[in-house]
């Protein structure tokens, strides 16, 4: 089953502010989907994204 996180949850998970998440969304830098005007983040995709970007 796909685990979806809210913007607040992903910010906590990544140890960043919500403002940082909004910046990443604006740049299309983080995998996310908008559901009924609210952002949702697939935890597996966030983990992959984090792994890919940890080398930079």
Steps between C-alpha positions, in 0.01 A plus 500: 500500500626845410574722797410861427623785717371854540718804451545530876594133532757512219654816649536324834631184332767699314578727798427817304240776519175506306640805320788286370254241370303773322824623338580147380147466362527830315821378332348156424786353701306262722255226395146595600139483390223748560181340631201730550723810519730337758846360439563132567838326500559130435744388770674248271557770236627742765746234622623443142526876441692542825740220406560644150560850635715404798806468274475860379 
